Amino acid sequence: MPYRRGQHGASPRHWLRRAWRAGLVVVVVVVGAGFQLQRSVPDPVVHLAMATTVAVAGGSPTLPWPPAGQAAIAVPARGLLVASGPESPAPIASLTKIMTAFVVLRDHPLGPTAQGPAVAISATDQTEAAIDEAGDAANIPVQAGEVLSERQLLNGLLVHSANNLADVLARWDAGSTAAFVAKMNVTASALGMHQTHYSDTSGLSPMSVSTAGDQLRLTMAAMTIPTFAVVVSQTSVTLPIAGVIPNYVHSIGTDGIVGVKSGFTQAAMGCLVMAASRPVNGRTVLVMAAVVGEPGLDPLDVANSADLALVDATAGLLRERPVVERRVVAATVGTPWQSDGVQALTERGVTLLAWPGDNVRMTFTPSAVRNGARAGTLAGRLVVTDGPEHVTVPVRTTATLAPAPLSWRLKRM
C-alpha cells in the first residue's frame, strides 16, 4: 500500500534532507577542527619584568676641589671623569710630555722591561741640552755621538721631565718636531681632548694648552700601556752622563701613588696628574686626579696636596654595590593560553663599582623559547651596564611552559 504523509512522521525526502544537513554539519566541524589543529601554535613571548635603570643611592658628591686653577678626577675602571667646573684651555707645562710619550710608544711599542731601538744623539741635541741648562729648564745632559735607547729617553722624559729629550724623541719618530706636534694634535682629537692644542713637544711654550679633564682622558689611555705605567712609577732613573736622577713628583712610591707627571712654568704654575691605588671593598682600584694652574710659593707642592686630597676623597665615595639580586624576577614568559606566564629569574647577582648618583642600565635580550620548555630554560640575557663595566646575567624560567590545550587550539580565532 503506498505511503501517505500523516501523523506518523515526515516523508522520506524530508528525512534525507535532515540527514544531509546533519552530515554537512559534522563535515564542517571535522574539517574546521582539523584546520584549527593543523595551524601552528605561536611561540612564547618573553618580556622584561624589571626596571631598565637602577639608581645608585646618593646625589652628586662634594669633592675637595682646590680654590684656584682647575681640577678633575677619574676612575678608569668606572669610566668616571668629573671636572671641578666649566673648563677652559690653560697652559699645562710639562704635562705636555705625557702626550709626547704616548705618541712615541704608540708608534714604537716597547715591552715593560725592553730597552728598544738605539737612538744616536746629534750635535743639535747636545746644543739644545746646553741651552735648556743655561735657561734653567729641566734637561738631561747628552753628547753628540752618544747612543741612548728608547727606554732611556722615555725614562729621562717622564721621570726627570727633560725638555731636550722630548725633541730628540720627536725627531726620531717623525723627522721633525713640527711633524711630531701635528701627530700630537691629531691624537688629542682622536682621544676626545677637544680643549687641547699642542704647540711644542715639551710644554715650555705657553701655547701648549689643555684642561685637567683632557689630561685625564689622555692619561687613562696612556696608563693602559704597560711600559708607560712602569716608567712613570719609578722614583728615580740612571742615565749614562747624568747618573742617578730623581722623579720630580716626590710623592710617587709613597701612599700607593704610582705616577704620573708634574709640570711648572710661570705661565702654567703648578700642574700635576696623579694616579694612586686605593682599596675599595677589598678590591684595588686605580684613582686619578689632575690639577692645572695651582698657585703658591711652592706650586708643585700645592698641586700634589690637591691631587692627593681628591684621590682619597674619590676613593672614599666608591662602593661595590649590589645592583641586581640573585634569583630576582627579571622577565616573564607568556603564551595566549597562559595569561600569567612563567617567571624567569636571574641566575646570579651583580655587584658593581658604583659612584653616588649613577644610573645603572639594564638591557635585556630575549632568547627563543619553545612551547613546553622545561623549568630552567634560558629565557634571555640581562646586561648590566655602569660606565665601562658590563656584566651579563643569564635569566632562566622557573617552571615548565604548558603546551597549548586542545580547547584553546579549537576555539582560537
C-alpha positions as CSV (number, residue, x, y, z in Angstrom):
1,M,0.0,0.0,0.0
2,P,1.5,3.4,-0.9
3,Y,2.9,5.6,1.9
4,R,1.0,8.7,2.8
5,R,2.1,11.7,4.8
6,G,0.3,11.8,8.1
7,Q,0.6,11.9,11.8
8,H,3.2,9.2,11.9
9,G,6.1,11.3,10.6
10,A,7.7,13.2,7.8
11,S,8.3,11.9,4.3
12,P,11.5,10.0,3.3
13,R,12.6,13.0,1.3
14,H,12.4,15.2,4.4
15,W,14.4,12.7,6.4
16,L,17.0,12.7,3.7
17,R,17.3,16.4,3.8
18,R,17.7,16.4,7.6
19,A,20.4,13.6,7.4
20,W,22.2,15.5,4.7
21,R,22.3,18.7,6.8
22,A,23.5,16.9,9.8
23,G,26.2,15.2,7.9
24,L,27.2,18.5,6.4
25,V,27.5,20.0,9.9
26,V,29.6,17.1,11.0
27,V,31.9,17.5,8.0
28,V,32.2,21.2,8.7
29,V,33.0,20.6,12.3
30,V,35.5,17.9,11.5
31,V,37.2,20.0,8.8
32,G,37.2,23.1,11.0
33,A,38.7,21.2,13.9
34,G,41.3,19.6,11.6
35,F,42.2,23.1,10.3
36,Q,42.5,24.5,13.8
37,L,44.6,21.6,15.0
38,Q,46.9,21.9,12.0
39,R,47.5,25.6,12.5
40,S,50.9,26.5,14.0
41,V,50.9,27.4,17.7
42,P,52.6,30.7,18.4
43,D,55.9,30.6,20.3
44,P,56.0,32.0,23.9
45,V,56.8,35.7,24.2
46,V,59.5,36.9,26.6
47,H,59.0,40.3,28.3
48,L,61.4,42.2,30.6
49,A,59.8,42.5,34.1
50,M,62.2,44.8,35.8
51,A,63.2,48.5,35.5
52,T,65.6,49.4,32.7
53,T,67.6,51.6,35.1
54,V,68.6,51.3,38.8
55,A,69.7,54.5,40.6
56,V,72.7,54.2,42.9
57,A,71.9,56.0,46.2
58,G,73.3,59.4,46.8
59,G,73.4,62.6,44.8
60,S,76.3,64.4,43.3
61,P,79.0,64.1,45.9
62,T,81.1,67.0,47.2
63,L,84.8,66.8,46.5
64,P,87.6,68.9,47.9
65,W,88.2,70.9,44.7
66,P,91.2,73.3,45.1
67,P,90.1,77.0,45.4
68,A,92.3,78.1,42.4
69,G,93.0,76.7,39.0
70,Q,91.0,73.7,37.6
71,A,90.9,70.1,38.6
72,A,89.3,66.8,37.7
73,I,89.1,63.2,39.0
74,A,88.9,59.9,37.1
75,V,88.3,56.2,37.9
76,P,89.3,54.3,34.8
77,A,87.5,51.1,35.9
78,R,84.3,53.0,36.2
79,G,84.8,55.2,33.1
80,L,84.3,58.1,35.6
81,L,85.6,61.6,34.8
82,V,84.4,64.6,36.8
83,A,85.7,68.1,36.5
84,S,85.6,70.8,39.1
85,G,83.5,73.0,36.9
86,P,83.4,74.5,33.4
87,E,86.9,74.1,31.9
88,S,88.8,76.3,29.5
89,P,92.2,75.7,27.9
90,A,95.2,76.8,30.0
91,P,99.0,76.3,29.8
92,I,100.0,72.8,31.0
93,A,103.8,73.0,31.1
94,S,105.4,69.6,31.2
95,L,102.2,67.6,31.3
96,T,102.7,68.0,27.5
97,K,105.3,65.2,27.8
98,I,102.5,62.7,28.6
99,M,101.3,63.1,25.0
100,T,104.9,63.0,23.7
101,A,105.5,59.7,25.4
102,F,102.1,58.3,24.4
103,V,102.7,59.0,20.7
104,V,106.2,57.5,20.8
105,L,105.0,54.3,22.5
106,R,102.1,54.0,20.1
107,D,104.4,54.4,17.1
108,H,107.3,52.3,18.6
109,P,105.8,49.8,21.0
110,L,108.1,48.7,23.8
111,G,107.9,45.9,26.3
112,P,107.9,46.9,30.0
113,T,111.5,45.6,30.5
114,A,112.8,46.1,27.0
115,Q,115.3,48.8,26.0
116,G,114.1,49.2,22.4
117,P,115.9,50.7,19.5
118,A,119.0,52.8,19.8
119,V,118.9,56.5,19.1
120,A,122.0,58.4,18.2
121,I,122.5,61.8,19.8
122,S,123.4,64.6,17.3
123,A,125.3,67.9,17.8
124,T,121.9,69.7,17.6
125,D,120.7,67.6,20.5
126,Q,123.8,68.4,22.6
127,T,123.4,72.1,21.8
128,E,119.7,72.1,22.9
129,A,120.6,70.4,26.2
130,A,123.1,73.2,26.9
131,I,120.5,75.9,26.0
132,D,118.0,74.3,28.4
133,E,120.6,74.2,31.1
134,A,121.5,77.8,30.7
135,G,117.8,78.8,30.8
136,D,117.2,76.7,33.9
137,A,114.9,74.4,32.1
138,A,114.7,70.7,33.0
139,N,117.1,68.7,30.9
140,I,119.4,65.7,30.7
141,P,123.0,66.3,29.6
142,V,123.9,64.5,26.3
143,Q,126.8,64.4,24.0
144,A,127.0,64.2,20.2
145,G,127.7,60.6,19.2
146,E,126.2,59.2,22.4
147,V,123.6,56.4,21.9
148,L,120.6,56.1,24.1
149,S,117.8,53.5,23.9
150,E,114.2,54.4,23.5
151,R,113.6,53.3,27.1
152,Q,116.4,55.5,28.4
153,L,114.9,58.5,26.5
154,L,111.5,57.8,27.9
155,N,112.9,57.5,31.4
156,G,114.5,60.9,31.2
157,L,111.5,62.4,29.5
158,L,108.9,61.3,32.1
159,V,110.8,60.8,35.3
160,H,113.1,63.9,35.1
161,S,110.9,65.9,32.7
162,A,113.8,66.5,30.2
163,N,112.8,69.1,27.7
164,N,115.6,68.3,25.3
165,L,114.8,64.6,25.2
166,A,111.2,65.5,24.1
167,D,112.7,67.0,20.9
168,V,115.1,64.0,20.5
169,L,112.2,61.6,20.6
170,A,110.1,63.8,18.3
171,R,112.8,64.0,15.6
172,W,113.5,60.3,15.8
173,D,109.8,59.4,15.5
174,A,108.6,61.9,12.9
175,G,111.7,63.5,11.3
176,S,111.0,67.0,12.7
177,T,109.4,68.5,15.8
178,A,106.8,70.2,13.7
179,A,105.7,66.9,12.1
180,F,105.6,65.3,15.6
181,V,103.5,68.1,17.1
182,A,101.0,67.6,14.2
183,K,100.7,64.0,15.3
184,M,100.2,65.0,18.9
185,N,97.2,67.2,17.9
186,V,95.7,64.5,15.7
187,T,95.9,62.1,18.6
188,A,94.4,64.6,21.0
189,S,91.4,65.0,18.7
190,A,91.0,61.2,18.4
191,L,91.0,60.8,22.2
192,G,88.2,63.4,22.6
193,M,90.6,66.1,24.0
194,H,88.6,68.9,22.4
195,Q,90.0,71.7,24.6
196,T,93.7,70.7,23.9
197,H,96.2,72.1,21.5
198,Y,99.9,71.4,21.4
199,S,102.5,73.9,20.1
200,D,105.6,72.0,21.2
201,T,106.8,68.7,22.5
202,S,107.8,69.7,26.0
203,G,105.4,72.3,27.3
204,L,107.8,75.1,27.5
205,S,105.6,77.0,25.1
206,P,102.6,78.7,26.8
207,M,100.7,77.9,23.7
208,S,100.5,74.3,24.6
209,V,97.2,74.3,26.4
210,S,94.7,71.8,27.8
211,T,92.4,71.2,30.7
212,A,92.5,69.0,33.7
213,G,89.8,66.8,32.3
214,D,91.5,66.4,28.9
215,Q,94.8,65.5,30.6
216,L,92.9,62.7,32.5
217,R,91.4,61.5,29.2
218,L,95.0,61.2,27.8
219,T,96.5,59.6,31.0
220,M,93.8,57.0,31.3
221,A,94.7,55.9,27.7
222,A,98.5,56.1,28.5
223,M,98.2,54.0,31.6
224,T,96.8,51.1,29.7
225,I,100.3,50.9,28.0
226,P,102.3,48.7,30.5
227,T,105.6,50.4,29.6
228,F,104.2,53.9,30.3
229,A,102.8,52.7,33.6
230,V,106.2,51.2,34.6
231,V,108.2,54.3,33.6
232,V,106.0,56.8,35.4
233,S,106.0,54.7,38.6
234,Q,109.8,55.0,39.1
235,T,111.2,57.1,41.9
236,S,114.5,57.6,40.0
237,V,116.4,56.5,36.9
238,T,120.0,56.2,35.9
239,L,121.4,57.7,32.7
240,P,124.9,57.5,31.3
241,I,126.1,61.1,31.8
242,A,123.6,62.4,34.3
243,G,123.8,59.4,36.7
244,V,121.0,58.8,39.2
245,I,118.2,61.4,38.8
246,P,115.1,61.6,40.9
247,N,111.5,61.9,39.9
248,Y,110.2,65.4,40.0
249,V,107.0,64.0,41.6
250,H,108.5,63.2,45.0
251,S,105.3,61.5,46.3
252,I,105.5,58.7,43.7
253,G,106.3,55.5,45.5
254,T,104.5,56.5,48.7
255,D,101.0,56.1,49.9
256,G,100.0,54.0,47.0
257,I,100.9,56.7,44.4
258,V,102.0,55.0,41.2
259,G,102.6,58.1,38.9
260,V,102.3,60.1,36.7
261,K,103.7,63.6,35.8
262,S,104.1,67.1,37.0
263,G,104.8,70.4,35.2
264,F,105.6,74.0,36.1
265,T,106.2,77.2,34.2
266,Q,105.4,80.8,35.2
267,A,102.6,80.7,32.7
268,A,101.2,77.4,33.8
269,M,102.0,77.4,37.5
270,G,101.6,74.1,39.3
271,C,100.3,71.2,37.2
272,L,100.1,67.6,38.2
273,V,98.5,64.4,37.1
274,M,98.5,61.8,39.9
275,A,97.5,58.1,39.9
276,A,97.1,56.0,43.0
277,S,96.0,52.6,44.0
278,R,93.2,52.6,46.6
279,P,91.4,49.7,48.4
280,V,87.6,49.7,47.8
281,N,85.7,46.9,49.5
282,G,88.7,44.5,49.2
283,R,89.4,45.5,45.6
284,T,92.3,47.6,44.4
285,V,91.1,50.5,42.3
286,L,93.2,53.0,40.3
287,V,92.1,56.5,41.1
288,M,93.4,59.6,39.2
289,A,93.4,63.3,39.8
290,A,94.7,66.2,37.8
291,V,95.2,69.9,38.6
292,V,96.3,72.8,36.4
293,G,97.2,76.3,37.4
294,E,97.9,75.9,41.1
295,P,99.5,79.0,42.7
296,G,101.5,79.4,45.8
297,L,105.1,79.7,47.0
298,D,105.6,76.1,46.0
299,P,103.0,75.4,43.2
300,L,104.1,71.8,42.7
301,D,103.6,71.1,46.4
302,V,100.2,72.7,46.3
303,A,99.3,70.7,43.2
304,N,100.5,67.5,44.9
305,S,98.4,68.1,48.0
306,A,95.3,69.0,46.0
307,D,95.6,65.8,43.9
308,L,96.1,63.6,46.9
309,A,93.1,65.1,48.7
310,L,91.0,64.4,45.6
311,V,92.3,60.9,45.2
312,D,91.4,60.0,48.8
313,A,88.0,61.6,48.7
314,T,87.1,59.9,45.4
315,A,88.2,56.5,46.7
316,G,86.1,57.1,49.8
317,L,83.0,57.6,47.7
318,L,83.4,54.5,45.7
319,R,81.5,51.4,46.7
320,E,81.0,47.9,45.5
321,R,77.2,48.0,45.4
322,P,74.7,45.2,44.6
323,V,72.6,46.4,41.7
324,V,70.9,43.1,40.8
325,E,70.0,40.3,43.3
326,R,70.3,36.6,42.6
327,R,67.0,34.9,41.7
328,V,65.0,38.1,41.2
329,V,62.2,38.2,38.6
330,A,63.8,39.7,35.5
331,A,61.3,38.5,32.9
332,T,58.1,36.7,32.2
333,V,57.4,34.1,29.5
334,G,53.8,34.3,28.4
335,T,51.5,32.5,25.9
336,P,48.0,33.3,24.7
337,W,46.6,30.3,26.7
338,Q,48.6,31.1,29.9
339,S,47.9,34.8,30.7
340,D,50.0,35.0,33.8
341,G,53.0,33.3,32.1
342,V,56.0,31.8,33.8
343,Q,58.5,33.8,35.7
344,A,62.2,33.9,34.7
345,L,64.8,34.7,37.4
346,T,68.4,36.0,37.3
347,E,70.9,33.2,37.6
348,R,73.2,35.3,39.8
349,G,73.5,38.7,41.4
350,V,75.6,41.6,40.2
351,T,77.8,43.9,42.3
352,L,79.5,46.8,40.6
353,L,82.0,49.5,41.5
354,A,79.5,52.4,41.6
355,W,79.6,56.2,42.1
356,P,76.8,58.0,44.0
357,G,74.0,59.0,41.7
358,D,74.9,56.5,39.0
359,N,72.1,55.2,36.8
360,V,72.9,51.6,36.1
361,R,71.3,50.4,32.8
362,M,69.6,47.1,32.3
363,T,69.5,45.8,28.7
364,F,67.6,42.5,28.1
365,T,67.9,40.3,25.1
366,P,65.3,37.6,25.0
367,S,66.0,34.1,23.8
368,A,63.8,31.9,21.6
369,V,61.7,29.8,23.9
370,R,59.7,26.8,22.7
371,N,56.3,25.7,23.8
372,G,56.6,23.1,26.6
373,A,60.1,24.2,27.5
374,R,61.1,22.9,30.9
375,A,62.0,24.8,34.0
376,G,65.5,26.2,33.8
377,T,65.2,27.1,30.1
378,L,67.2,30.2,29.1
379,A,64.7,33.0,28.6
380,G,67.3,35.6,27.8
381,R,70.3,37.5,29.0
382,L,70.4,40.6,31.1
383,V,73.3,43.0,30.5
384,V,74.0,45.3,33.5
385,T,76.0,48.4,32.5
386,D,77.6,51.1,34.6
387,G,80.2,53.1,32.7
388,P,82.6,50.6,31.0
389,E,81.5,47.8,33.3
390,H,79.3,45.2,31.6
391,V,78.1,42.1,33.3
392,T,75.9,39.5,31.5
393,V,73.5,37.5,33.6
394,P,71.5,34.5,32.3
395,V,67.8,34.6,33.0
396,R,66.0,31.2,33.3
397,T,62.4,30.0,33.6
398,T,61.1,28.8,37.0
399,A,58.5,26.3,35.7
400,T,57.6,24.2,32.6
401,L,55.7,26.1,30.0
402,A,52.3,24.4,29.5
403,P,51.6,23.3,25.9
404,A,48.6,24.8,24.2
405,P,45.5,22.9,25.5
406,L,43.1,21.3,23.0
407,S,40.3,23.6,24.0
408,W,42.3,26.7,23.2
409,R,43.5,25.3,19.9
410,L,40.0,24.5,18.8
411,K,38.4,27.8,20.0
412,R,41.1,30.3,18.9
413,M,40.3,32.9,16.4
